[in-house]
């Protein structure tokens, strides 16, 4: 049952590939079965943003068909992995996942400054290209697409403020 709940949770949360692995480790350390974790990790292609993109290109009927096929395959794959590992007594120990939770994820070192520098460089480059090209697509975008863009900008600002709070709280 957990191998079905994992993709459903991933569908509504859409954390993304890099966020799935630490969250999967936390879930595994708190009692979620290996099959549920594998299904959760495989669920990158059965999330709402991907479904919307597929629906736009292929239509809703085909997008829902692709969703159903991917869901079936990832649940089967997760179950095969679980029982295959169990047959050879290779299932990982859930206690080993606690190590992932207990580490420091943030340090002020050279990688922080490289990340900030490259993020600023990338932002400036893409904004420059966007305005140089005359804001392509924005003038012809539908009202719904403009709302989604505004929400994406608000989410990015929220993320930037949240990421900077630990820096300012130590000052």
DSSP file (Angstrom, degrees, kcal/mol; ACC not computed):
  #  RESIDUE AA STRUCTURE BP1 BP2  ACC     N-H-->O    O-->H-N    N-H-->O    O-->H-N    TCO  KAPPA ALPHA  PHI   PSI    X-CA   Y-CA   Z-CA
    1    1 A X    >>        0   0    0      0, 0.0     4,-1.8     0, 0.0     3,-1.5   0.000 360.0 360.0 360.0 -35.4    0.0    0.0    0.0
    2    2 A X  H 3>  +     0   0    0      1,-0.3     4,-2.3     2,-0.2     5,-0.1   0.785 360.0  64.2 -67.1 -25.0    2.9    2.4    0.8
    3    3 A X  H 34 S+     0   0    0      1,-0.2     4,-0.4     2,-0.2    -1,-0.3   0.622 108.2  42.2 -74.8  -9.5    4.2    2.0   -2.8
    4    4 A X  H <> S+     0   0    0     -3,-1.5     4,-1.4     2,-0.1    -2,-0.2   0.746 111.9  52.7 -97.3 -35.5    0.9    3.7   -3.9
    5    5 A X  H  X S+     0   0    0     -4,-1.8     4,-2.7     1,-0.2     5,-0.2   0.864 101.7  62.8 -68.0 -35.5    0.8    6.3   -1.2
    6    6 A X  H  X S+     0   0    0     -4,-2.3     4,-2.4     1,-0.2    -1,-0.2   0.939 105.8  42.2 -56.3 -52.9    4.4    7.4   -2.1
    7    7 A X  H  > S+     0   0    0     -4,-0.4     4,-2.3     2,-0.2    -1,-0.2   0.860 113.2  53.8 -64.8 -33.4    3.6    8.6   -5.6
    8    8 A X  H  X S+     0   0    0     -4,-1.4     4,-1.6     2,-0.2    -2,-0.2   0.928 110.4  46.8 -65.5 -42.9    0.4   10.2   -4.5
    9    9 A X  H  X S+     0   0    0     -4,-2.7     4,-1.8     1,-0.2     5,-0.3   0.910 113.4  48.7 -63.1 -41.8    2.3   12.2   -1.9
   10   10 A X  H  X S+     0   0    0     -4,-2.4     4,-2.4    -5,-0.2    -1,-0.2   0.859 105.9  59.0 -65.9 -34.7    4.9   13.1   -4.5
   11   11 A X  H  < S+     0   0    0     -4,-2.3    37,-1.1     1,-0.2    -1,-0.2   0.903 114.2  35.3 -60.5 -42.5    2.1   14.2   -6.9
   12   12 A X  H  < S+     0   0    0     -4,-1.6    -1,-0.2    -5,-0.1    -2,-0.2   0.723 125.0  39.2 -88.9 -21.5    0.8   16.8   -4.5
   13   13 A X  H  < S-     0   0    0     -4,-1.8    -3,-0.2    -5,-0.2    -2,-0.2   0.836  76.3-170.4 -95.2 -35.9    4.0   18.0   -2.9
   14   14 A X     <  +     0   0    0     -4,-2.4    -3,-0.1    -5,-0.3    -4,-0.1   0.934  15.3 166.4  38.4  76.6    6.3   18.0   -6.0
   15   15 A X        -     0   0    0      1,-0.2     4,-0.2    -5,-0.1     3,-0.1   0.806  41.3-124.9 -84.2 -33.0    9.6   18.6   -4.1
   16   16 A X     >  -     0   0    0      1,-0.1     4,-1.8     2,-0.1     3,-0.3  -0.257  31.2 -66.1 103.6 165.9   11.8   17.7   -7.1
   17   17 A X  H  > S+     0   0    0      1,-0.2     4,-1.0     2,-0.2    -1,-0.1   0.879 129.9  47.6 -59.8 -43.3   14.5   15.2   -7.6
   18   18 A X  H  > S+     0   0    0      1,-0.2     4,-0.7     2,-0.2    -1,-0.2   0.837 115.9  44.5 -71.8 -30.2   17.0   16.8   -5.3
   19   19 A X  H  > S+     0   0    0     -3,-0.3     4,-1.6    -4,-0.2    -1,-0.2   0.702 101.6  68.7 -84.6 -19.8   14.5   17.2   -2.4
   20   20 A X  H  X S+     0   0    0     -4,-1.8     4,-2.8     1,-0.2     5,-0.2   0.885  94.4  55.2 -65.5 -38.7   13.1   13.7   -2.9
   21   21 A X  H  X S+     0   0    0     -4,-1.0     4,-2.2     2,-0.2     5,-0.2   0.948 110.0  42.0 -67.9 -50.8   16.2   11.9   -1.7
   22   22 A X  H  X S+     0   0    0     -4,-0.7     4,-2.1     1,-0.2    -1,-0.2   0.915 117.7  48.7 -61.8 -39.0   16.6   13.6    1.8
   23   23 A X  H  X S+     0   0    0     -4,-1.6     4,-2.6     1,-0.2    -2,-0.2   0.898 109.7  52.0 -66.2 -38.5   12.8   13.4    2.3
   24   24 A X  H  X S+     0   0    0     -4,-2.8     4,-2.8     2,-0.2    -1,-0.2   0.884 108.2  51.9 -62.8 -38.2   12.8    9.7    1.3
   25   25 A X  H  X S+     0   0    0     -4,-2.2     4,-2.3     2,-0.2    -2,-0.2   0.905 110.4  48.1 -64.8 -40.7   15.6    9.1    3.9
   26   26 A X  H  X S+     0   0    0     -4,-2.1     4,-0.9     2,-0.2    -2,-0.2   0.929 113.4  47.3 -64.6 -44.7   13.6   10.8    6.6
   27   27 A X  H ><>S+     0   0    0     -4,-2.6     5,-2.2     1,-0.2     3,-0.6   0.910 112.2  50.0 -62.9 -42.1   10.5    8.7    5.7
   28   28 A X  H ><5S+     0   0    0     -4,-2.8     3,-1.4     1,-0.2    -1,-0.2   0.892 108.5  52.5 -64.3 -39.9   12.5    5.5    5.6
   29   29 A X  H 3<5S+     0   0    0     -4,-2.3    -1,-0.2     1,-0.3    -2,-0.2   0.701 107.7  54.2 -68.0 -18.3   14.0    6.3    9.0
   30   30 A X  T <<5S-     0   0    0     -4,-0.9    -1,-0.3    -3,-0.6    -2,-0.2   0.119 130.5 -83.4-106.1  20.3   10.5    6.8   10.3
   31   31 A X  T < 5S+     0   0    0     -3,-1.4     2,-0.3     1,-0.3    -3,-0.2   0.471  76.3 142.9 104.1   1.7    9.1    3.4    9.3
   32   32 A X      < -     0   0    0     -5,-2.2    -1,-0.3    -8,-0.1     5,-0.1  -0.601  56.1-108.3 -76.1 137.0    8.0    3.7    5.6
   33   33 A X     >  -     0   0    0     -2,-0.3     4,-2.0     1,-0.1     5,-0.2  -0.167  21.1-113.2 -64.6 156.9    8.8    0.5    3.7
   34   34 A X  H  > S+     0   0    0      1,-0.2     4,-2.6     2,-0.2     5,-0.2   0.868 117.9  54.7 -58.4 -39.4   11.6    0.3    1.2
   35   35 A X  H  > S+     0   0    0      1,-0.2     4,-2.4     2,-0.2    -1,-0.2   0.895 107.6  50.0 -63.0 -40.0    9.0   -0.2   -1.7
   36   36 A X  H  > S+     0   0    0      2,-0.2     4,-2.0     1,-0.2    -1,-0.2   0.882 111.4  48.7 -64.8 -38.8    7.2    3.0   -0.6
   37   37 A X  H  X S+     0   0    0     -4,-2.0     4,-2.5     2,-0.2    -2,-0.2   0.922 111.5  48.8 -67.2 -45.1   10.5    4.9   -0.6
   38   38 A X  H  X S+     0   0    0     -4,-2.6     4,-2.4     1,-0.2    -2,-0.2   0.914 112.0  48.9 -62.6 -42.5   11.5    3.6   -4.0
   39   39 A X  H  X S+     0   0    0     -4,-2.4     4,-0.6     1,-0.2    -1,-0.2   0.892 110.8  51.6 -63.7 -38.7    8.0    4.5   -5.5
   40   40 A X  H >< S+     0   0    0     -4,-2.0     3,-0.7     1,-0.2    -2,-0.2   0.912 111.6  46.5 -63.1 -43.1    8.3    8.0   -3.9
   41   41 A X  H >< S+     0   0    0     -4,-2.5     3,-0.6     1,-0.2    -2,-0.2   0.886 111.4  51.3 -67.7 -39.0   11.8    8.5   -5.5
   42   42 A X  H >< S+     0   0    0     -4,-2.4     3,-0.8     1,-0.2    -1,-0.2   0.592  87.6  90.0 -71.7  -9.3   10.6    7.3   -8.9
   43   43 A X  G X<  +     0   0    0     -3,-0.7     3,-1.4    -4,-0.6    -1,-0.2   0.265  47.8 105.9 -79.8  12.8    7.6    9.6   -8.8
   44   44 A X  G <  S+     0   0    0     -3,-0.6     3,-0.4     1,-0.3    -1,-0.2   0.792  82.3  48.6 -61.7 -26.6    9.3   12.6  -10.5
   45   45 A X  G <  S+     0   0    0     -3,-0.8    -1,-0.3     1,-0.2    -2,-0.1   0.417 103.2  60.8 -96.8   2.5    7.4   11.9  -13.7
   46   46 A X  S <  S+     0   0    0     -3,-1.4     2,-0.3    24,-0.1    -1,-0.2  -0.334  78.4 117.2-122.4  51.6    4.0   11.6  -12.2
   47   47 A X  S  > S-     0   0    0     -3,-0.4     4,-2.4     1,-0.1     3,-0.3  -0.790  75.7-106.2-115.8 161.0    3.7   15.1  -10.7
   48   48 A X  H  > S+     0   0    0    -37,-1.1     4,-2.5    -2,-0.3     5,-0.2   0.868 114.9  52.2 -57.9 -45.1    1.2   17.8  -11.4
   49   49 A X  H  > S+     0   0    0      1,-0.2     4,-1.9     2,-0.2    -1,-0.2   0.909 112.7  46.0 -60.8 -39.1    3.5   20.2  -13.4
   50   50 A X  H  > S+     0   0    0     -3,-0.3     4,-2.7     2,-0.2    -1,-0.2   0.898 111.3  52.8 -68.1 -39.5    4.6   17.3  -15.7
   51   51 A X  H  X S+     0   0    0     -4,-2.4     4,-2.5     1,-0.2    -2,-0.2   0.910 108.5  50.2 -61.2 -42.0    1.0   16.3  -16.1
   52   52 A X  H  X S+     0   0    0     -4,-2.5     4,-1.9     2,-0.2    -1,-0.2   0.905 111.0  48.9 -62.9 -41.4    0.0   19.8  -17.1
   53   53 A X  H  X S+     0   0    0     -4,-1.9     4,-1.8     2,-0.2    -2,-0.2   0.928 112.5  47.5 -65.1 -44.6    2.8   19.9  -19.7
   54   54 A X  H  X>S+     0   0    0     -4,-2.7     4,-3.4     1,-0.2     5,-0.5   0.899 110.9  52.2 -62.8 -39.5    1.9   16.6  -21.2
   55   55 A X  H  X5S+     0   0    0     -4,-2.5     4,-1.5     1,-0.2    -1,-0.2   0.865 107.3  53.1 -64.6 -35.2   -1.8   17.7  -21.3
   56   56 A X  H  <5S+     0   0    0     -4,-1.9    -1,-0.2    -5,-0.2    -2,-0.2   0.891 120.1  31.8 -66.9 -38.5   -0.8   20.8  -23.2
   57   57 A X  H  <5S+     0   0    0     -4,-1.8    -2,-0.2    -5,-0.1    -1,-0.2   0.856 136.1  21.3 -88.1 -36.9    1.1   18.9  -25.8
   58   58 A X  H  <5S-     0   0    0     -4,-3.4     4,-0.4    -5,-0.2    -3,-0.2   0.559 107.6-107.9-110.4 -10.9   -0.9   15.6  -26.0
   59   59 A X     X< -     0   0    0     -4,-1.5     4,-2.3    -5,-0.5    -1,-0.2  -0.062  37.1 -80.2  92.8 158.1   -4.3   16.5  -24.6
   60   60 A X  H  > S+     0   0    0      1,-0.2     4,-2.5     2,-0.2     5,-0.2   0.854 125.2  56.7 -66.7 -35.9   -5.8   15.4  -21.3
   61   61 A X  H  > S+     0   0    0      1,-0.2     4,-1.6     2,-0.2    -1,-0.2   0.946 113.3  39.6 -62.2 -47.8   -6.8   11.9  -22.4
   62   62 A X  H  > S+     0   0    0     -4,-0.4     4,-2.7     2,-0.2    -1,-0.2   0.876 114.0  54.8 -69.4 -37.6   -3.3   11.0  -23.5
   63   63 A X  H  X S+     0   0    0     -4,-2.3     4,-2.4     1,-0.2    -2,-0.2   0.911 109.4  46.8 -63.2 -41.8   -1.7   12.7  -20.5
   64   64 A X  H  X S+     0   0    0     -4,-2.5     4,-2.3     2,-0.2    -1,-0.2   0.852 111.1  52.7 -68.9 -33.4   -3.8   10.7  -18.1
   65   65 A X  H  X S+     0   0    0     -4,-1.6     4,-2.6    -5,-0.2    -2,-0.2   0.936 110.5  47.0 -63.9 -46.5   -3.0    7.6  -20.0
   66   66 A X  H  X S+     0   0    0     -4,-2.7     4,-2.9     1,-0.2     5,-0.3   0.915 111.6  52.1 -60.8 -43.1    0.8    8.3  -19.6
   67   67 A X  H  X S+     0   0    0     -4,-2.4     4,-2.6     1,-0.2    -1,-0.2   0.923 110.7  47.4 -58.2 -45.8    0.2    9.1  -15.9
   68   68 A X  H  X S+     0   0    0     -4,-2.3     4,-2.4     2,-0.2    -2,-0.2   0.905 113.5  47.4 -64.9 -41.9   -1.5    5.8  -15.4
   69   69 A X  H  X S+     0   0    0     -4,-2.6     4,-2.6     2,-0.2    -2,-0.2   0.939 114.0  46.7 -65.5 -46.5    1.2    3.8  -17.3
   70   70 A X  H  X S+     0   0    0     -4,-2.9     4,-2.8     1,-0.2     5,-0.2   0.911 112.8  50.3 -60.8 -42.4    4.0    5.6  -15.4
   71   71 A X  H  X S+     0   0    0     -4,-2.6     4,-2.1    -5,-0.3     5,-0.2   0.927 111.7  47.4 -62.3 -45.2    2.3    5.0  -12.1
   72   72 A X  H  X S+     0   0    0     -4,-2.4     4,-2.3     1,-0.2    -2,-0.2   0.921 114.4  47.0 -61.6 -44.9    1.8    1.3  -12.8
   73   73 A X  H  X S+     0   0    0     -4,-2.6     4,-2.7     1,-0.2    -2,-0.2   0.902 112.6  48.1 -66.7 -41.5    5.4    0.9  -13.9
   74   74 A X  H  X S+     0   0    0     -4,-2.8     4,-2.2     2,-0.2    -1,-0.2   0.868 112.2  49.0 -71.6 -33.3    6.9    2.7  -11.0
   75   75 A X  H  X S+     0   0    0     -4,-2.1     4,-2.3    -5,-0.2    -2,-0.2   0.929 113.8  46.8 -67.6 -44.1    4.8    0.8   -8.4
   76   76 A X  H  X S+     0   0    0     -4,-2.3     4,-2.7    -5,-0.2    -2,-0.2   0.917 112.8  49.7 -62.1 -42.8    5.7   -2.5  -10.1
   77   77 A X  H  X S+     0   0    0     -4,-2.7     4,-2.6     2,-0.2    -1,-0.2   0.909 110.4  50.0 -62.7 -42.2    9.4   -1.5  -10.1
   78   78 A X  H  X S+     0   0    0     -4,-2.2     4,-2.5     2,-0.2    -1,-0.2   0.912 112.5  46.9 -63.9 -42.0    9.3   -0.5   -6.5
   79   79 A X  H  X S+     0   0    0     -4,-2.3     4,-2.7     2,-0.2     5,-0.3   0.909 111.8  50.7 -66.1 -41.8    7.7   -3.8   -5.5
   80   80 A X  H  X S+     0   0    0     -4,-2.7     4,-2.4     1,-0.2     5,-0.2   0.918 112.2  47.4 -61.5 -43.2   10.2   -5.8   -7.6
   81   81 A X  H  X S+     0   0    0     -4,-2.6     4,-2.8    -5,-0.2     5,-0.3   0.938 113.2  48.8 -61.6 -46.4   13.1   -3.9   -6.0
   82   82 A X  H  X S+     0   0    0     -4,-2.5     4,-2.3     1,-0.2    -2,-0.2   0.957 118.3  37.1 -60.1 -53.2   11.7   -4.4   -2.5
   83   83 A X  H  X S+     0   0    0     -4,-2.7     4,-2.0     2,-0.2    -1,-0.2   0.808 115.7  54.7 -75.2 -27.8   11.1   -8.1   -2.8
   84   84 A X  H  X S+     0   0    0     -4,-2.4     4,-1.1    -5,-0.3    -1,-0.2   0.930 112.5  42.8 -66.3 -45.5   14.2   -8.7   -4.9
   85   85 A X  H  <>S+     0   0    0     -4,-2.8     5,-3.5    -5,-0.2     6,-0.5   0.893 113.9  52.4 -65.1 -39.4   16.4   -7.1   -2.2
   86   86 A X  H ><5S+     0   0    0     -4,-2.3     3,-1.3    -5,-0.3    -1,-0.2   0.870 103.0  58.3 -65.4 -36.3   14.5   -9.0    0.5
   87   87 A X  H 3<5S+     0   0    0     -4,-2.0    -1,-0.2     1,-0.3    -2,-0.2   0.839 114.3  37.2 -63.0 -32.7   15.0  -12.3   -1.3
   88   88 A X  T 3<5S-     0   0    0     -4,-1.1    -1,-0.3    -3,-0.3    -2,-0.2   0.246 114.9-115.3-101.9  12.1   18.8  -11.8   -1.1
   89   89 A X  T < 5S+     0   0    0     -3,-1.3    -3,-0.2    -4,-0.1    -2,-0.1   0.898  77.9 128.0  56.2  45.4   18.6  -10.2    2.4
   90   90 A X      < +     0   0    0     -5,-3.5    -4,-0.2    -6,-0.1     2,-0.1   0.280  21.7 130.9-113.0   7.9   19.9   -6.9    1.0
   91   91 A X        -     0   0    0     -6,-0.5     3,-0.0     1,-0.1    -9,-0.0  -0.425  62.4-114.0 -63.1 133.7   17.2   -4.5    2.3
   92   92 A X        -     0   0    0     -2,-0.1     2,-0.5     1,-0.1   -58,-0.1  -0.285  28.4-104.9 -68.0 156.0   18.9   -1.5    4.0
   93   93 A X    >   -     0   0    0      1,-0.1     3,-1.7     2,-0.0     4,-0.4  -0.689  18.6-141.4 -81.2 126.0   18.5   -1.0    7.7
   94   94 A X  G >  S+     0   0    0     -2,-0.5     3,-1.1     1,-0.3     4,-0.4   0.779  99.5  67.3 -59.3 -24.9   16.1    1.9    8.5
   95   95 A X  G >  S+     0   0    0      1,-0.2     3,-1.0     2,-0.2     4,-0.4   0.774  89.0  64.9 -65.2 -25.6   18.4    2.9   11.3
   96   96 A X  G X  S+     0   0    0     -3,-1.7     3,-0.8     1,-0.2     4,-0.4   0.733  90.3  66.0 -70.5 -20.2   21.0    3.9    8.8
   97   97 A X  G X> S+     0   0    0     -3,-1.1     4,-1.0    -4,-0.4     3,-0.8   0.703  83.9  73.8 -73.9 -18.7   18.7    6.7    7.5
   98   98 A X  H <> S+     0   0    0     -3,-1.0     4,-1.5    -4,-0.4    -1,-0.2   0.809  86.4  64.6 -64.0 -28.6   19.0    8.5   10.8
   99   99 A X  H <4 S+     0   0    0     -3,-0.8    -1,-0.2    -4,-0.4    -2,-0.2   0.851  97.4  55.0 -63.5 -33.2   22.5    9.6    9.8
  100  100 A X  H X4 S+     0   0    0     -3,-0.8     3,-0.8    -4,-0.4    -1,-0.2   0.874 108.4  48.3 -66.8 -36.5   21.2   11.6    6.9
  101  101 A X  H 3< S+     0   0    0     -4,-1.0    -1,-0.2     1,-0.2    -2,-0.2   0.806 106.0  57.8 -74.1 -30.3   18.9   13.6    9.2
  102  102 A X  T 3< S+     0   0    0     -4,-1.5    -1,-0.2     2,-0.1     2,-0.2   0.148  86.3  99.3 -92.4  20.1   21.5   14.4   11.8
  103  103 A X  S <  S-     0   0    0     -3,-0.8     2,-0.5    -4,-0.0    -3,-0.0  -0.648  78.8-103.1-105.3 164.2   24.0   16.2    9.6
  104  104 A X        -     0   0    0     -2,-0.2     3,-0.1     1,-0.1    -2,-0.1  -0.733  31.1-177.9 -82.7 125.5   24.7   19.8    9.0
  105  105 A X        +     0   0    0     -2,-0.5     2,-0.5     1,-0.2    -1,-0.1   0.619  65.2  53.5 -97.6 -15.2   23.2   20.9    5.7
  106  106 A X        +     0   0    0      2,-0.0     2,-0.4     6,-0.0    -1,-0.2  -0.977  56.5 162.3-130.3 127.3   24.4   24.5    5.7
  107  107 A X        -     0   0    0     -2,-0.5     2,-1.1    -3,-0.1     5,-0.2  -0.993  38.3-126.0-137.2 144.5   27.9   25.9    6.2
  108  108 A X        +     0   0    0     -2,-0.4     2,-0.2     4,-0.1    -2,-0.0  -0.801  64.9 116.6 -90.5 101.1   29.4   29.2    5.4
  109  109 A X  S >> S-     0   0    0     -2,-1.1     4,-1.3     0, 0.0     3,-0.8  -0.772  83.0 -65.1-147.5-167.7   32.3   28.3    3.2
  110  110 A X  H 3> S+     0   0    0      1,-0.2     4,-2.4    -2,-0.2     5,-0.2   0.817 125.6  60.4 -61.4 -31.1   33.6   28.8   -0.3
  111  111 A X  H 3> S+     0   0    0      1,-0.2     4,-2.7     2,-0.2    -1,-0.2   0.866 100.9  55.1 -66.6 -33.5   30.7   26.8   -1.9
  112  112 A X  H <> S+     0   0    0     -3,-0.8     4,-2.5     2,-0.2    -1,-0.2   0.937 110.7  44.6 -61.0 -45.8   28.2   29.2   -0.4
  113  113 A X  H  X S+     0   0    0     -4,-1.3     4,-2.6     2,-0.2    -2,-0.2   0.867 112.9  50.8 -70.2 -36.2   29.9   32.1   -2.1
  114  114 A X  H  X S+     0   0    0     -4,-2.4     4,-2.9     2,-0.2     5,-0.3   0.928 111.5  48.9 -62.8 -44.5   30.3   30.2   -5.4
  115  115 A X  H  X S+     0   0    0     -4,-2.7     4,-2.3     2,-0.2    -2,-0.2   0.922 113.1  46.4 -61.8 -44.9   26.6   29.4   -5.3
  116  116 A X  H  X S+     0   0    0     -4,-2.5     4,-2.5     2,-0.2     5,-0.2   0.932 114.0  49.0 -62.7 -45.8   25.6   33.0   -4.6
  117  117 A X  H  X S+     0   0    0     -4,-2.6     4,-2.5     1,-0.2    -2,-0.2   0.926 114.5  43.2 -61.1 -47.1   27.9   34.2   -7.3
  118  118 A X  H  X S+     0   0    0     -4,-2.9     4,-2.6     2,-0.2    -1,-0.2   0.852 112.5  53.7 -70.5 -33.5   26.7   31.8  -10.0
  119  119 A X  H  X S+     0   0    0     -4,-2.3     4,-2.4    -5,-0.3    -2,-0.2   0.924 112.3  44.5 -64.9 -42.9   23.0   32.4   -9.0
  120  120 A X  H  X S+     0   0    0     -4,-2.5     4,-2.7     2,-0.2     5,-0.2   0.922 113.9  49.6 -65.9 -43.8   23.5   36.1   -9.4
  121  121 A X  H  X S+     0   0    0     -4,-2.5     4,-2.4    -5,-0.2    -2,-0.2   0.926 113.4  46.3 -59.9 -45.6   25.4   35.7  -12.7
  122  122 A X  H  X S+     0   0    0     -4,-2.6     4,-2.7     2,-0.2     5,-0.2   0.908 112.9  49.6 -64.5 -43.0   22.7   33.4  -14.0
  123  123 A X  H  X S+     0   0    0     -4,-2.4     4,-2.6    -5,-0.2     5,-0.3   0.937 112.8  46.3 -62.7 -47.0   19.8   35.7  -12.9
  124  124 A X  H  X S+     0   0    0     -4,-2.7     4,-2.4     2,-0.2    -2,-0.2   0.916 113.9  49.3 -62.2 -43.3   21.4   38.7  -14.5
  125  125 A X  H  X S+     0   0    0     -4,-2.4     4,-2.6    -5,-0.2    -2,-0.2   0.944 114.0  43.8 -62.4 -49.0   22.2   36.9  -17.7
  126  126 A X  H  X S+     0   0    0     -4,-2.7     4,-2.5     2,-0.2    -2,-0.2   0.884 114.7  48.9 -68.9 -36.9   18.6   35.5  -18.1
  127  127 A X  H  X S+     0   0    0     -4,-2.6     4,-2.6    -5,-0.2     5,-0.3   0.915 111.9  50.0 -66.0 -40.6   17.0   38.8  -17.2
  128  128 A X  H  X S+     0   0    0     -4,-2.4     4,-2.3    -5,-0.3    -2,-0.2   0.934 114.1  44.5 -60.9 -46.6   19.2   40.6  -19.6
  129  129 A X  H  X S+     0   0    0     -4,-2.6     4,-1.9     2,-0.2    -2,-0.2   0.882 112.6  53.1 -64.8 -38.6   18.3   38.0  -22.4
  130  130 A X  H  <>S+     0   0    0     -4,-2.5     5,-2.3     1,-0.2     6,-0.4   0.939 115.7  37.7 -63.6 -48.3   14.6   38.2  -21.5
  131  131 A X  H ><5S+     0   0    0     -4,-2.6     3,-1.0     1,-0.2    -1,-0.2   0.822 113.1  57.3 -75.3 -30.6   14.3   41.9  -21.7
  132  132 A X  H 3<5S+     0   0    0     -4,-2.3    -1,-0.2    -5,-0.3    -2,-0.2   0.862 105.6  51.5 -65.2 -35.4   16.7   42.1  -24.7
  133  133 A X  T 3<5S-     0   0    0     -4,-1.9    -1,-0.2    -5,-0.2    -2,-0.2   0.437 123.0-106.2 -82.1   1.1   14.4   39.8  -26.6
  134  134 A X  T < 5 -     0   0    0     -3,-1.0    -3,-0.2     1,-0.1    -2,-0.1   0.835  63.1 -67.8  79.4  32.7   11.4   42.0  -25.8
  135  135 A X    >>< -     0   0    0     -5,-2.3     3,-1.1    -6,-0.1     4,-0.9   0.952  68.1-145.9  52.3  62.2    9.8   39.7  -23.2
  136  136 A X  T 34 S+     0   0    0     -6,-0.4    -1,-0.1     1,-0.2    -2,-0.1  -0.276  73.7   8.5 -62.6 139.1    8.9   36.9  -25.6
  137  137 A X  T 3> S+     0   0    0      1,-0.1     4,-0.6     4,-0.0    -1,-0.2   0.059 106.1  90.1  85.0 -27.5    5.7   35.0  -24.8
  138  138 A X  T <4 S+     0   0    0     -3,-1.1     3,-0.4     1,-0.2    -2,-0.2   0.873  85.6  50.8 -72.1 -35.4    4.6   37.4  -22.0
  139  139 A X  T  < S+     0   0    0     -4,-0.9    -1,-0.2     1,-0.2    -3,-0.1   0.832 118.5  37.7 -70.7 -31.0    2.7   39.7  -24.3
  140  140 A X  T  4 S+     0   0    0      2,-0.0    -1,-0.2     0, 0.0    -2,-0.2   0.398  90.8 119.7 -99.6   1.9    0.7   36.8  -25.9
  141  141 A X     <  -     0   0    0     -4,-0.6    -3,-0.0    -3,-0.4    -4,-0.0  -0.337  65.8-114.7 -69.9 148.7    0.4   34.7  -22.7
  142  142 A X     >  -     0   0    0      1,-0.1     4,-2.0    -2,-0.0     5,-0.2  -0.268  29.2-104.1 -74.4 168.3   -3.1   34.0  -21.4
  143  143 A X  H  > S+     0   0    0      1,-0.2     4,-2.1     2,-0.2     5,-0.2   0.889 122.5  53.8 -60.6 -40.2   -4.4   35.3  -18.1
  144  144 A X  H  > S+     0   0    0      1,-0.2     4,-2.3     2,-0.2    -1,-0.2   0.893 108.0  49.5 -63.2 -40.8   -3.9   31.9  -16.5
  145  145 A X  H  > S+     0   0    0      2,-0.2     4,-2.2     1,-0.2    -1,-0.2   0.863 109.5  51.7 -67.4 -35.7   -0.3   31.8  -17.6
  146  146 A X  H  X S+     0   0    0     -4,-2.0     4,-2.4     2,-0.2    -2,-0.2   0.884 109.4  50.1 -67.6 -37.6    0.4   35.3  -16.3
  147  147 A X  H  X S+     0   0    0     -4,-2.1     4,-2.5     2,-0.2    -2,-0.2   0.924 110.7  49.4 -63.7 -44.5   -1.1   34.3  -12.9
  148  148 A X  H  X S+     0   0    0     -4,-2.3     4,-2.1     2,-0.2    -2,-0.2   0.885 110.8  50.3 -62.7 -38.5    1.1   31.2  -12.8
  149  149 A X  H  X S+     0   0    0     -4,-2.2     4,-2.4     2,-0.2    -1,-0.2   0.923 110.4  49.6 -64.2 -44.2    4.1   33.4  -13.6
  150  150 A X  H  X S+     0   0    0     -4,-2.4     4,-2.4     1,-0.2    -2,-0.2   0.907 111.2  49.2 -61.6 -41.6    3.2   35.8  -10.8
  151  151 A X  H  X S+     0   0    0     -4,-2.5     4,-2.4     2,-0.2    -1,-0.2   0.877 109.7  52.0 -65.1 -37.1    2.9   32.9   -8.4
  152  152 A X  H  X S+     0   0    0     -4,-2.1     4,-2.3     2,-0.2    -2,-0.2   0.903 110.0  48.6 -65.1 -40.6    6.3   31.5   -9.5
  153  153 A X  H  X S+     0   0    0     -4,-2.4     4,-2.4     2,-0.2    -2,-0.2   0.916 111.5  49.6 -64.9 -42.8    7.9   34.9   -8.9
  154  154 A X  H  X S+     0   0    0     -4,-2.4     4,-2.6     1,-0.2    -2,-0.2   0.908 110.7  50.8 -61.5 -41.5    6.2   35.2   -5.4
  155  155 A X  H  X S+     0   0    0     -4,-2.4     4,-2.4     2,-0.2    -2,-0.2   0.900 110.1  49.4 -63.5 -40.5    7.5   31.6   -4.7
  156  156 A X  H  X S+     0   0    0     -4,-2.3     4,-2.4     2,-0.2    -2,-0.2   0.906 112.0  47.7 -65.5 -40.8   11.0   32.6   -5.7
  157  157 A X  H  X S+     0   0    0     -4,-2.4     4,-2.6     2,-0.2     5,-0.2   0.915 111.4  51.1 -64.2 -41.8   10.9   35.7   -3.6
  158  158 A X  H  X S+     0   0    0     -4,-2.6     4,-2.6     1,-0.2    -2,-0.2   0.916 111.3  48.2 -59.7 -43.9    9.6   33.7   -0.6
  159  159 A X  H  X S+     0   0    0     -4,-2.4     4,-2.5     2,-0.2    -2,-0.2   0.901 111.0  50.5 -63.7 -42.1   12.5   31.2   -1.1
  160  160 A X  H  X S+     0   0    0     -4,-2.4     4,-1.6     2,-0.2    -2,-0.2   0.914 112.8  45.5 -64.3 -42.9   15.0   34.0   -1.3
  161  161 A X  H  X S+     0   0    0     -4,-2.6     4,-1.2     2,-0.2    -2,-0.2   0.929 114.3  48.9 -65.6 -44.4   13.7   35.6    1.9
  162  162 A X  H  X S+     0   0    0     -4,-2.6     4,-0.6     1,-0.2     3,-0.2   0.874 111.1  49.9 -63.1 -37.2   13.6   32.2    3.7
  163  163 A X  H  < S+     0   0    0     -4,-2.5     4,-0.4     1,-0.2    -1,-0.2   0.812 112.0  48.4 -71.3 -29.3   17.1   31.3    2.6
  164  164 A X  H  X S+     0   0    0     -4,-1.6     4,-1.9    -5,-0.2     3,-0.4   0.650  89.9  82.7 -87.0 -13.8   18.5   34.6    3.8
  165  165 A X  H  X S+     0   0    0     -4,-1.2     4,-2.2     1,-0.2     5,-0.2   0.902  88.1  52.2 -59.4 -43.8   16.8   34.5    7.2
  166  166 A X  H  X S+     0   0    0     -4,-0.6     4,-0.8    -3,-0.2    -1,-0.2   0.862 109.4  51.8 -60.9 -31.4   19.5   32.3    8.8
  167  167 A X  H  4 S+     0   0    0     -4,-0.4     3,-0.4    -3,-0.4     4,-0.3   0.920 114.4  41.2 -69.0 -43.1   22.2   34.7    7.6
  168  168 A X  H >< S+     0   0    0     -4,-1.9     3,-0.7     1,-0.2    -2,-0.2   0.739 104.9  65.1 -79.0 -22.9   20.4   37.8    9.1
  169  169 A X  H 3< S+     0   0    0     -4,-2.2    -1,-0.2     1,-0.2    -2,-0.2   0.761 100.0  52.7 -72.2 -22.4   19.4   36.1   12.4
  170  170 A X  T 3<        0   0    0     -4,-0.8    -1,-0.2    -3,-0.4    -2,-0.2   0.617 360.0 360.0 -85.3 -12.2   23.1   35.7   13.4
  171  171 A X    <         0   0    0     -3,-0.7    -1,-0.2    -4,-0.3    -2,-0.1   0.483 360.0 360.0 -75.3 360.0   23.8   39.4   12.9
